[in-house]
């Protein structure tokens, strides 16, 4: 396991992201999730909820997708705060979507 993925270091990194990007509005929660995925390689729904203060991570994932980001979901088994192991989603950032085949340059008039 690499150093950034040890539980204590991940928790610390997630909490720093939460503190740096504080707020409860949708945009701020989306930004926290995006920053966490980019810096840590992925974020589980449990991590997003517990350490990033995102109450409904699947909705924030959908918001990011609607804004043109690629967010993949993989299933992992992770322990909850009360010690029970659950099958949960882990979000992996895949970059910004590009649809250049369908875009029309601004200076070109569609026929």
C-alpha positions, 0 to 999 in steps of 0.5 A: 500500500502506498503512503497516501493510501494508509487510513490515517493519511487518507483521513487527514488529507480528506479532512484538509480538503474539507477544511480548505473548501468549507460550505454545505452548498452543492457546488462546494460539495462537488468541488470537495469530491472532485479535489479528493478524487484527483488528489487521492485517486478515488473516494468511497461513499463512506469517506465522502460522507464521513470526512468530506461532509458530503451527505449524498455522494451519489448525487454529487457524482451525478452533478459532476457528470452533468458538468462534463466530468468523467467519474467511474464507479467501482465497488469496494468493501469498506468498514463503516464507523460502527465497524460493519463491512459494507459494499460501497461505491468508490468514485474514480476521476477520469478527467473532463469529457470532450465531445469534439466530434459533435462540437461546431467551432464558433466561427463556423455556421452549421449548414 
